[in-house]
Structure formats: structure tokens, C-alpha cells
Amino acid sequence: MKTALIDTLRHTASRLGCSPRWLEEESVPEFNVEEQGESPPEIILLHGLLGAVSNWDALFPYLVKFTRPRALRLPVLSGHSSEVGVKSLAVYAEAFLRSQCDVPAILCGNSLGGHIALRLCLASPELVDCLILTGSSGLYEHSVDALPVRPSRSFIKEHMSDVFFNQSFVTDEAVDEICSILRSKRNMLNLIQSARSAKRDNLEALLGQIQVPTLLLWGEDDKVTSMEVAEQFHKLIPNSTLLSIPGCGHAPMIEHPQWFAEHVERFVKEHSGFYRQRRNDGKSNS
């Protein structure tokens, strides 16, 4: 079984033109996942470049009512340099879906996580039930690849201020956490490499191939991936719906979790295979 999985993932990696070290060593990664609930369908949550699984914490109480939310920690900081590019991260996410998930699954990604979800859907569409993208990269984003070698605390606070409309989220504790991460040279190099790979990987010519229902949830005051980017995604992805909220930046699931969850619930119950099958079963029994 492991050999078949490795062969399948190698095929994906070859088509994408990447070669993560764990795959070359024929070792399936150990995945770090935060999850709640047991009832299907599964919704896989993918965080952004400087994000964490905790970015989804405010959503869990809502999502667990109608899905099984599973937030996957991406190895952007911990991975080998061959493992942190957007295409290698897509293979990593595919390994998780194939080895530990009931597929096809719902994918929900923020920023770089949205880009990974798109790449995964393009590479292996049979694994994806539907897509939810918020502040996704893949077309254009103002990212951290321009980080100085030793970013100052004021630089980091300014960057975080661009992420959030509501500045109460830019706490001293949050700034200190990012400062701690960026003190590591390895972390810095990984972040820069990952951000640059995302900027190079423009999906404009490929988005027309996305056939699954796609929900775009955007903050109208997003300074990283603006509303113009959201509108371009909406134009290029055939079966997509764009919804936006004022007074919100790059992370709607943090700033407006109830709004975010309400639209996810409506979308999932209309479009996911699990709920479609449930409706069909109800008709058959009536």
C-alpha cells in the first residue's frame, strides 16, 4: 500500500516539476493535524505562509456542526528547502488526503493555503469535492519575499497591520511570536523561498480547468490579495461564487468567523457530494 502511494505521489510531483526530500526518501510524512468531530463530510483547512492551524480556531465551533474540520499544519518552517515551495506543499497535502482522509474532501485554504488547494485540485481533481478560497495567492499577492535579512519589530508590526483591518488583532503577543519565528535563519530562508515560489507560480492560464464548485470569501479591505484579485479568480474559475465583507482584511476566518462559517455552511450543504447524496437518499425514501 505504501509503495502504491509513493508511486502515485511521485507521478504528481513529476508532473508538477518538484521533488520533496521526503518523497525521494520514500517516507510518507507524519502529519500534524488539529481536528474536531467525527461526522462527515471532512473539510481540510490549509493555513497561509506565516499562518498556523490556530488561524482556524474561531471557526471550529461553527464548522463542527455540519462538517468534520481538520486543520493541517504545513511544513513551511520545519521542512527541507525542497519541501517548502508551493508545488511541493501541494504534494504534501495530497499525501495527507490520500493516506488519512475520506476523499473526495472539501478543501478550504487561506492565502498560500488557497494556492496549495488550487494546485492540488488541478493535479488530482478526483480528490477534491469542492473548494473554498479566502485571500488566496496564485494570481497576485503582496507577500513577504521582500523581507530584509533581519526584519525589525516595527517592520513586522507594519506587515501584520496590513493583514488585518481590525488592528486589535495586531497584539504585542502576536508580533513577538512572529519576531521569534523570524530570528531563525532557516525559518527566514524557508519563508522567502516559499513566498517566491508562490509568486512565480501564476495560475491564470490554468484556472479554467477547475471544475469543482468554488466559493471565494474575501475581505474588501484586503491589502495582500485585493478585491481585484478576487474578481479575477471569480472570472477565471468557471463554477465560482464570490462573496465579500467590508471592514475585513486578508484573513476573514479570523476577523469575521461567524460570517465566514455561515457562507461555508450554505455552500457545503448545497454543493458537497455528501449533502447531495443525503438529499437524493431522502427523495428515494419519500
N, C-alpha and C positions, 0 to 999 in steps of 0.2 A: 504493500500500500504506500509506504514511504517513497519507494523508488518511482512509482507511478506519479505521485505528487511532485517530486523533484523534476521528473521529465516534463510534466505539464508546465511547471513554473519556469523551467529553462526555455521552453518554447515561447512563453510570453516575454521573458527577458530578452531573448534573441530578437524577437520582432520589435521590441522597444529600443534595442540597442544599448542595454545596460547589463552589468554583471556584478550584482551584490556579492560580497565575500561569503556570506552565509550560504548562498546558493552554490557557489563554486566549491565550498567545503561539504556540500550535500547534507547540510544540517538545517532542519526546519527550526526557525526561531522560537524562543519561549516568549509568549505574548503576555503583556501586562494590560489587563482589562478591568475597568470598573463597570459593574453591571448590577441591575436590579430586576426583580420579577422573573417569571418563568413563562408567561403566556405569550404566544406568537401574535403578530409577526416580529421578527428581530429587526431592530434599527441600529445600524452601526454608525457611531459618531466619530468623526475624524477632525482633530483639532488643527490649528494653524501653526506657523513657523515658531513663534515664541509662545504658543499656547500650551495647554496641558489638559488632561482629562477633566480637571476641576472646572474648566470653562463650561462644562455641561451640567454642573451640579444643580443649578436653579431649574433646569428643565426636567430632571429625573422625576420629581413628584407628579408632573403632568404626563410625561410620556409613558410612565409605567401603567397608567390607566387603560391604554389601548395598544401598547407595544411592549416588547422586551428590549429596553435600551442597553447598549453595550458600547462604552467609550474606550476606544483602543488608543493606547499610548504609542505614539510614533517615535522611532529611534533617531530623531533628528540630532539630539545631543550625544546619545550613547553609541551611535552606530559608527562603523568604519567609514572612511571617506567614500568608499564605493557604494555605500548603502543609504546616503542621505539626499541624493538627487531625487527629483520628483518621480522619475520613471522607476527607480529602484524602490522608492516608497510605495509605488503602486503595486509592484510585485510583492512587496511585504504584506500589503493589505490583501492582495489576492491569496497569499499563503494562509492568512488568517481566515478568510471566508471559506476557502476550500477545506481547511483542516478542522475548523471549530464552529462553523455556522451552518444553519439551515438555509440553503440557497434555493432560489434567488432571495436576496435580502434587500432591505431598504438601506440606502447609503445617504448619510447626511454629513456634509463637510463645510467647515468654515475656512476661508482664506486658502492656505496651502492644502488643507484637508479637502476642500472642494475640488481643487485641481487634481489631487490624487484620485478622488472619486470619479472624476471625468475620465482620467487616463485608464482607470480600471474598467469603467463601463465601455470605453472604446476597445480595449484589448480583449475583454471577456464578457460581452453583454449578457450571456446566459446566467451570470452570477448576480445580476442586478435586477431587482423588481421595479424600483423607481428611485429617483434622485431628488435630494433636497440640497440646494446650494445657497450659501449665505456669505457674501463678501468674497466670493471665490476668485482665486488667481486663474490664469490660463489665457487671458487676453492682455490685460494691462493692470499693473499694480505698482503703487509706490511702496517699495519694500526696504528691508534693512541691508541690502547688499552694499549700501554706501556707508556702512558703519566705519567710523575711524578705528584705528588699531586699539586704542584704549579709550572707549567712549566714556565721557564724564557723566556724573549723576544727572546734571542738568540736561544733557543730550538725551539720556534715556527717558527722563520725565517728559521732555518735549515730544519724543516719539510716542510715548504712551498717551499723551494728551491728544495726539492725532487719531488714535484708535477709538477713543470714547468721546461721545458728545457730552454725556453726563460726567463731569470731572470728579464727582465724588468717588468714581471707580479708580481714579489715579491716586491711590493711597501711598503713604510713605512705605508701608509694608510691601506693597506690590512693586514699587520702584526698587526697594532694597533687594527683593527676590531676583529681579532681572539683573541688577548690578552684580549680584553674587554669581549668577549664571555666566555673565559676560567676562568675569575675571579670569575664567579658564581659557587659555589659548585654543585648546582643542574645541571647546564649545563655540568660540568665535569663528574658527575656520569652518566648522560644520555648518553653522548658521549661514555664513556668507556663501558657501558652496551650494547649499540647498536653495537659498534665495535666488542665486544666479541661474541655477538650473531651471527654476520655475519661470524666470523672465525669458530665458532662451526658448522655452517650450510653449510657443504660441499655438493655440488650438483653433484659431479662426477657421482654417480650411477644413477642419475635421468635425466641427460641432454639428454639422448637418447629418452626420452618421448616428447621432444619439437618437434612439427610437423610443426609449422608455419615458413615461411621464415624468416631467421635471418641474419642481417648484423652486422658484427663485425668491428668497426672502431677503430684503435689502434695507439698510438704514439710509434714509435720504440725506444724511449728513456724513456719509462715509467718505473720509479723505484718502483712504488707501485704495479702494476699488469703488470709484464714484458711481452715481446713478447712470452715467453714460455707459459705463462698463456693463451694468446690469441690463440696460436696454439692448446693448449689443448681444449679450448672451441670449436674451429673450428673442431677438430677431433671428439668431443663428441656430438655436436649438428648436427643432420642429414642434414638439409636443410640450411646450413650456408655458408656465404661468408665472407672471412677475407681480409680486406684492411688496409694497414698501411702507415704511413708517417714519414720520418726521421725528426730529429730536432723538436721532439714533445714529451711531457711528458704525464701525466695522464689525461689531460683534452683537447683533440683535438678540442672540440667545442669552447674553449676559445682561444687556440693558433692558430688554423687554421680553422676559421669558414667557409670560402668560400669552402675550400676543403671538409670539413665535409658536408656542405649543398649540394654540387654538387652530392656527392655519395648518400646521403639520397634521393635526388630528383630522381635520376636514379633508385634506389632501390624501392622506393614507387610507382613510375609510372609503374614499371614492376610487382610488387607483390601485391600491396594493392587491396582489393576487390573493392573499389570504382573505381579505374582506369581500372581494369579488366572488370567491368560491363560497363564502358564507351566504352571500345573497342568493347565489344560484341554488345552494342546498335548501334555503328557505323556500324558494319558488317550487322546487321539486317536491317538497313535503306538504305544500299547501294544496 
